[in-house]
Amino acid sequence: MTDHVARIQAEWARERPDVDTAPQGVIGRLHRLAAHLTEELCVVYRRHGLSEGEFDVLAALRRAGKPFERAPGELAAFTMVTTGGMTKRIDRLQRAGLVTRRRSGTDGRGRVVALTAAGRELIDRAFTEHMRNERRLLAALTAEEAAQLEALLTAWLDRVAPGG
């Protein structure tokens, strides 16, 4: 069976036989799979009226535990977004009544973003469906294959981006 990546590799092998395209077999398939998975995950986020980034912010706040709040800079670090991008996300979530902003109790200049009751209810529903969706997507693999893949990806990520 020849997939899209194999066809690209064959074309390059024909046009540039002097270049080893073996890495494309892994990277190309991983890239295509990531794009497909992202789209499948975004279906759930959209069903709850959220973008991928908004889901990430609400999830980071929910994972913080009571009182479900974090500083904007902390949220940016957890979601790997610039502080400017984070401000836009927080603005949208605040307008929707899902988060609030207030001054930090420990730093008079700092701000804190917190989940509202509506935000917590929404992220709890969305996260439950998100986990069902991820389980569905992983069902294409056996439990052993999923464990092997997780171990390989963990090792690779640690070597390329330690702590990532």
VOPAGU-2260 file (C-alpha; in pm, 1 decimal, decimal comma):
REM VOPAGU-2260
SITE   aa  ch    i         X         Y         Z
SITE  MET   A    0       0,0       0,0       0,0
SITE  THR   A    1     141,2     335,7    -102,6
SITE  ASP   A    2      37,1     637,1      99,1
SITE  HIS   A    3      80,1    1007,0      28,8
SITE  VAL   A    4     419,9    1024,3     200,3
SITE  ALA   A    5     551,5     719,0      13,5
SITE  ARG   A    6     447,1     879,8    -317,5
SITE  ILE   A    7     632,9    1199,9    -225,3
SITE  GLN   A    8     941,1     999,4    -127,9
SITE  ALA   A    9     929,6     810,2    -458,0
SITE  GLU   A   10     909,6    1136,0    -653,1
SITE  TRP   A   11    1208,4    1276,9    -463,9
SITE  ALA   A   12    1400,5     952,0    -512,9
SITE  ARG   A   13    1342,1     985,6    -886,0
SITE  GLU   A   14    1431,3    1356,6    -897,2
SITE  ARG   A   15    1704,6    1363,4    -632,7
SITE  PRO   A   16    1845,7    1011,2    -588,0
SITE  ASP   A   17    2146,6    1170,6    -415,4
SITE  VAL   A   18    1934,8    1274,4    -112,7
SITE  ASP   A   19    1822,2    1024,2     151,8
SITE  THR   A   20    1449,9    1082,4     206,4
SITE  ALA   A   21    1410,9     820,0     482,3
SITE  PRO   A   22    1342,2    1083,5     752,3
SITE  GLN   A   23    1041,2    1197,7     550,5
SITE  GLY   A   24     880,2     860,9     619,1
SITE  VAL   A   25     855,4     938,9     990,0
SITE  ILE   A   26     831,1    1317,8     991,7
SITE  GLY   A   27     590,4    1339,1     698,8
SITE  ARG   A   28     352,9    1081,8     843,5
SITE  LEU   A   29     373,8    1234,7    1189,7
SITE  HIS   A   30     296,8    1576,8    1044,0
SITE  ARG   A   31      -0,6    1446,6     844,8
SITE  LEU   A   32    -130,0    1251,6    1145,0
SITE  ALA   A   33     -95,0    1557,3    1371,6
SITE  ALA   A   34    -297,8    1768,9    1128,0
SITE  HIS   A   35    -568,2    1501,8    1109,4
SITE  LEU   A   36    -579,4    1459,0    1487,8
SITE  THR   A   37    -596,4    1834,3    1544,4
SITE  GLU   A   38    -897,9    1860,9    1316,9
SITE  GLU   A   39   -1068,3    1568,7    1492,5
SITE  LEU   A   40   -1001,9    1729,8    1832,1
SITE  CYS   A   41   -1127,3    2070,1    1717,1
SITE  VAL   A   42   -1464,6    1917,0    1627,2
SITE  VAL   A   43   -1527,0    1866,5    1999,6
SITE  TYR   A   44   -1404,1    2212,8    2093,3
SITE  ARG   A   45   -1633,2    2373,4    1834,8
SITE  ARG   A   46   -1926,9    2169,8    1961,6
SITE  HIS   A   47   -1876,4    2349,9    2293,2
SITE  GLY   A   48   -1835,1    2690,5    2127,7
SITE  LEU   A   49   -1458,1    2700,5    2184,7
SITE  SER   A   50   -1148,5    2736,0    1973,7
SITE  GLU   A   51    -851,2    2510,1    2040,6
SITE  GLY   A   52    -676,1    2795,3    2223,5
SITE  GLU   A   53    -976,7    2878,8    2437,3
SITE  PHE   A   54   -1011,4    2512,9    2534,9
SITE  ASP   A   55    -642,3    2515,7    2635,3
SITE  VAL   A   56    -688,0    2822,4    2858,1
SITE  LEU   A   57    -996,2    2683,0    3031,9
SITE  ALA   A   58    -825,1    2345,4    3076,2
SITE  ALA   A   59    -514,0    2509,6    3226,9
SITE  LEU   A   60    -733,0    2698,7    3473,1
SITE  ARG   A   61    -932,1    2385,9    3562,5
SITE  ARG   A   62    -614,9    2180,6    3618,0
SITE  ALA   A   63    -487,2    2445,7    3859,1
SITE  GLY   A   64    -735,8    2320,9    4119,5
SITE  LYS   A   65    -930,7    2542,6    4354,6
SITE  PRO   A   66    -965,8    2836,5    4321,3
SITE  PHE   A   67    -909,8    2759,2    3946,9
SITE  GLU   A   68    -694,1    3059,9    3868,7
SITE  ARG   A   69    -353,7    3146,3    3727,0
SITE  ALA   A   70    -161,2    3457,1    3627,7
SITE  PRO   A   71    -180,5    3541,8    3255,6
SITE  GLY   A   72     194,3    3479,4    3214,7
SITE  GLU   A   73     153,6    3136,7    3369,1
SITE  LEU   A   74    -131,2    3061,8    3128,4
SITE  ALA   A   75      85,1    3172,6    2836,4
SITE  ALA   A   76     362,7    2936,7    2948,7
SITE  PHE   A   77     121,3    2643,1    2994,6
SITE  THR   A   78     -29,5    2694,2    2651,0
SITE  MET   A   79     287,5    2806,7    2466,4
SITE  VAL   A   80     127,0    3128,9    2343,6
SITE  THR   A   81     263,7    3482,1    2347,0
SITE  THR   A   82     129,0    3711,1    2616,4
SITE  GLY   A   83     -39,1    3920,2    2343,6
SITE  GLY   A   84    -214,2    3612,4    2207,0
SITE  MET   A   85    -312,9    3513,6    2559,0
SITE  THR   A   86    -468,1    3855,5    2621,7
SITE  LYS   A   87    -693,6    3811,9    2317,6
SITE  ARG   A   88    -803,1    3466,0    2432,3
SITE  ILE   A   89    -874,6    3587,8    2784,0
SITE  ASP   A   90   -1070,6    3885,6    2646,0
SITE  ARG   A   91   -1293,5    3650,9    2441,8
SITE  LEU   A   92   -1344,3    3414,1    2734,8
SITE  GLN   A   93   -1424,0    3704,7    2967,5
SITE  ARG   A   94   -1682,4    3844,5    2723,1
SITE  ALA   A   95   -1841,0    3498,2    2715,0
SITE  GLY   A   96   -1861,8    3495,2    3096,0
SITE  LEU   A   97   -1626,0    3197,3    3128,6
SITE  VAL   A   98   -1339,7    3371,3    3311,1
SITE  THR   A   99   -1286,7    3679,4    3525,1
SITE  ARG   A  100    -983,4    3899,7    3582,2
SITE  ARG   A  101    -882,3    4056,9    3910,6
SITE  ARG   A  102    -578,5    4204,2    4077,6
SITE  SER   A  103    -344,1    3957,8    4239,1
SITE  GLY   A  104    -363,2    3941,7    4617,5
SITE  THR   A  105      12,9    3893,4    4639,9
SITE  ASP   A  106     132,0    4135,1    4368,9
SITE  GLY   A  107     -51,2    4467,7    4340,8
SITE  ARG   A  108      60,3    4510,2    3979,5
SITE  GLY   A  109     -23,8    4153,4    3879,4
SITE  ARG   A  110    -349,2    4012,6    3749,7
SITE  VAL   A  111    -516,5    3678,9    3801,8
SITE  VAL   A  112    -751,4    3499,8    3561,0
SITE  ALA   A  113   -1008,6    3269,2    3718,7
SITE  LEU   A  114   -1276,7    3034,2    3593,0
SITE  THR   A  115   -1633,6    3139,0    3655,2
SITE  ALA   A  116   -1890,3    2876,7    3754,3
SITE  ALA   A  117   -2008,2    2874,7    3391,9
SITE  GLY   A  118   -1649,1    2832,3    3272,3
SITE  ARG   A  119   -1591,5    2540,0    3505,5
SITE  GLU   A  120   -1912,8    2368,1    3397,6
SITE  LEU   A  121   -1823,5    2416,5    3031,2
SITE  ILE   A  122   -1466,3    2288,5    3058,6
SITE  ASP   A  123   -1578,8    1988,0    3263,5
SITE  ARG   A  124   -1830,0    1891,4    2991,6
SITE  ALA   A  125   -1587,1    1965,6    2708,0
SITE  PHE   A  126   -1298,6    1778,7    2874,4
SITE  THR   A  127   -1512,3    1469,1    2932,8
SITE  GLU   A  128   -1609,2    1464,0    2565,2
SITE  HIS   A  129   -1249,1    1543,4    2465,4
SITE  MET   A  130   -1123,3    1234,2    2650,4
SITE  ARG   A  131   -1391,3    1016,3    2486,6
SITE  ASN   A  132   -1281,0    1154,0    2150,0
SITE  GLU   A  133    -912,0    1086,1    2219,1
SITE  ARG   A  134   -1000,0     732,0    2329,6
SITE  ARG   A  135   -1191,6     686,5    2002,0
SITE  LEU   A  136    -892,9     809,0    1800,8
SITE  LEU   A  137    -652,2     578,0    1984,5
SITE  ALA   A  138    -883,3     280,6    1932,2
SITE  ALA   A  139    -718,9     239,6    1589,9
SITE  LEU   A  140    -419,5     101,2    1782,8
SITE  THR   A  141    -399,4    -194,3    2018,1
SITE  ALA   A  142    -326,7    -113,9    2382,7
SITE  GLU   A  143      26,4    -246,7    2330,9
SITE  GLU   A  144      81,6     -33,4    2019,5
SITE  ALA   A  145     -46,2     276,4    2200,8
SITE  ALA   A  146     189,1     211,0    2493,9
SITE  GLN   A  147     485,5     158,3    2259,2
SITE  LEU   A  148     403,3     472,8    2065,2
SITE  GLU   A  149     368,7     675,7    2384,2
SITE  ALA   A  150     708,2     551,1    2507,1
SITE  LEU   A  151     875,2     629,4    2173,7
SITE  LEU   A  152     721,6     976,1    2149,1
SITE  THR   A  153     810,9    1052,3    2511,4
SITE  ALA   A  154    1174,0     951,8    2455,5
SITE  TRP   A  155    1197,5    1142,4    2126,6
SITE  LEU   A  156    1038,8    1457,3    2269,6
SITE  ASP   A  157    1270,1    1447,1    2569,9
SITE  ARG   A  158    1575,1    1426,8    2342,2
SITE  VAL   A  159    1464,5    1702,4    2105,3
SITE  ALA   A  160    1295,6    1935,6    2356,8
SITE  PRO   A  161    1387,2    1832,2    2713,6
SITE  GLY   A  162    1101,5    1898,6    2953,0
SITE  GLY   A  163     875,1    1963,7    2653,0
